[in-house]
Amino acid sequence: MSDLKLVVFDCDGTLVDSQHIIVAAMNRAFSAHSLSLLPREKILSIVGLSLEEAISKLLPKEDSATVSLVKESYRQAFFHLREDPSLHEPLFPGARQALDQLAARDDVLLGVATGKSQRGLRNILELHDLRGHFMTLQTADEHPSKPHPSMMQQAMSDAGVTASQTVIFGDTSYDIVMGRDAGAHAVGVSWGYHDRDELMAYGAPQVLDHFDDLVPYLDEYWSSRGEEATPAQATGEAR
């Protein structure tokens, strides 16, 4: 068995703070079809699902044709809103440092599993100059929506690791269930869109409060399993 370890991150609500652009785009999409606007908290509760699944959950009484129209309006709104600098999706504090540290290790691989599309995810990674950090990118336009474990299964296959070698960090119950159903160690983060109690109710063994806690948590977890990570060579180059 390989000595490599895989660390997978959700994107929205875990790596980047996307709440403002998501709410603005959803409000525009609803308004375009004369639908009543929803509370901010309701919109953010579906972050992490695929777009169609998310809109279906927000509009349970509407037919599939309406859901499809709203989905397309959301995509168009999101594309145009991205031109507004005030709505850019910033990294959460400490994310860059944690990702840099992990990417520099010889026996750690990084991945993303997100409800975004492949195009949307790549735009975010390019915006923050992070594309080189991740060796596997799994998105909702290529898989069933979370919490189905397909994205995690493909990420592990890409990395050549087993579930026991894999950790996922996410801010929603969808991430926790997806990770657990794939057999991975699924850890919650408190700075996203589902609260601590919900994450723990769905099986998160720990919920981190700060990105600064993430690397120390991994070191302790791996050490407890006899899998201590080895620092990178002097070059410290990210994959």
N, C-alpha and C positions, 0 to 999 in steps of 0.2 A: 504494500500500500504506500502511496506517495506521502511524503512528509509535508506537502503543501496544505495550507489552510485557505479557505475561501471566506471572505467577509462581504456580504451583500447588503446594500443600502436601498431602502425606498428613496424616492426623490422628493416629491411634494410633501412638506411638513416634516421631513427628516433631514435632507441635505439643504433644501432651499425653502425660503419663506415665500410661498406663492399665493397666499390667501387673498391679497388685494386684487391681483389680476384675475384669479378664478371667480371671485364674487362679481367683479365688474363685467367679465365676459358672460357669466350666467345671467346677470340682470339684463344685459343687452339682448341676449338670445330670447329670454322670456318676453321682454317688451316687444320684440320684433313680431311675435305671434300673439300679442294681446293677452298674455297669461299673467296672472297675479304674481308679483314678486314674492320671493320667499325670504324668511329671516336669514341673516348671515350665518348663524349657527347651523341651520338646516342645510344650507349649501355646503358648508365646510365638512359636514358629517359624512358626505359621500366621496370626499377626496380619497384617491387610492383605487377606486373602482375604474373599470374601463368607462369611456365617455358614454356609450350607449346604456350600459348598466346603471351608471350614475343618474342619467336623466330619467330613465325608466323608474328609478327609485324615487326621484323627486316628483314625478308625474304619474303616479300609479293608476289614475283614472283615465289617462289619455291613451289613444291607440298608437300602434307602432308607426303609422305615417307621421303623426304629430311629433313623436319622439325623434324620428329621423330628421324632420325639418328643424327642430330645436337643436339637435346635435350639429347640423351643418351651420346653423347660425352662430352657435357657440364657437366653432372652429374659426369662422370668419372674424368674429369679434375678438377672439384671442389673438389672432394674427395681427389685426390692426392695433390692438391695445399694446402689443409688444413694442410698438414704436414710441410709446410714452415712457420716458426715462423714469418717471415716478412709479411706474408699475413693473419695473424689472424685478426679477425673482432673485433676491440676494441670498448668499449662503448664510446659514445660521452661524452665530459667533462660535469660533473654535473648529468649524468644519474643515476649513482649509488646512489647519495645522494637523488635525487628526488624520486626514487623508494623506497628507505628505508623509507623515510618520509611517503609516501602514504601507504605502506604496514603495517606500524605501527598503522594506524588509525583504530578504531573500526568499522566505518561505510563506509569504502572504500574497494572495491574489485578491483583487477587488472586483466587485460587480454591482450592477444596479438592476432592480426589479421594480417597475413602476407602471402606474396606470396611464402615463403619458404615451404618446405615439413615439415611434423611433425618431421621427423628424423633430418632435418637440424635445425629446431627451437630448439629442445631439446638439440642438440649439443651446440648451442650458449648459451642457458641458463645454461647448466652444466659448460661450459667453464668459465662463469662469476659468477657461484654460485648464480643464480637467480631463479632456478626452484621453490623454495618455495614462491616466491613473487606473483605468478600468479595462479589464480584459474580456468582460462579458456584459452585454447590455440587453436586458429582456424587457419588452414593452407590450402594452395591451393590444396593439394592432397585430401582434404576431402570436398571441396566446389567448386562452380564455381569461376572463376577468378574475382578478383576485376575489375571493381567497383560494381559487383553484391553484394547486401546487405546480402547475406546468412551468411557470417562469423559473421557479427555484430548481426544478428538475433539470431544465435545460442549462441553467447557469452552472450547476454542479457537473453536468456532462461536459460543458465547454472547458471547465477548469480541471477536469480529470480527478475530482475528489468525491468522497462519499459524504453522506448526510452528517455523519459524526464529525467530519472535518469542517463543517459549515456553520457559520453564524449569520443571522440576518438581524438588522436593526430597522425598526419601523415605528411610526407614530399612530398607526390605526390597528384596530382589531383584525382587519383584513390581512395585514402584514403578519400578525402573530399567528393566525390560523393557517395562512399559506405556508409559513415557515415550519410550523409544527407538523402539518400534514405531509410536508416533504421530508420530515425526519430531522430537520435542522434545529439548532438552538436559536430560538426566536426571542429577542430582547426588545422591550419597548423604550421609547423616548418620550419625555413629558412635554417637549416644546412644540408639538404638532397639534393635531386636530381631534384626537380622542383622549379622554382623560385617563389618569392613572388607574382608577378603579376598573374602568372598562378593559384596559389592556391586561390587567392582572386577572380579571374574570375570564378572559379568553386564553389564559395560560402563560402569559409572560412571566418568567421567573424573577425578572428584575426590570425596573423602569428607571432609566437614567435621567437625571435632571439637568446635566450640562454636558456639552460635547467634550469638555476637558476630562470628563470621567470615562470616556469611551475606550481609549487605548489602555489605561490602567485596568479597566474591567476585563478587557480581552487578555491582557497579560496574566491577570489573576486566574481567569477561567482556564486558559491554556496550561498554566503552571499546575493547577489543581488536577488536570488530566494528564500531566507528564508530557506536555506538548509545548514547551516553552519556545516562543518565537526567537529566531536568531536575527540580530541586527544586520542590515545590509553591509556590503563592502564599502570601502572608503568613498567610492564614486557616489553612492546613495542615489543612483538613478532610478526614477520611477519607471514602471513598465508602461 
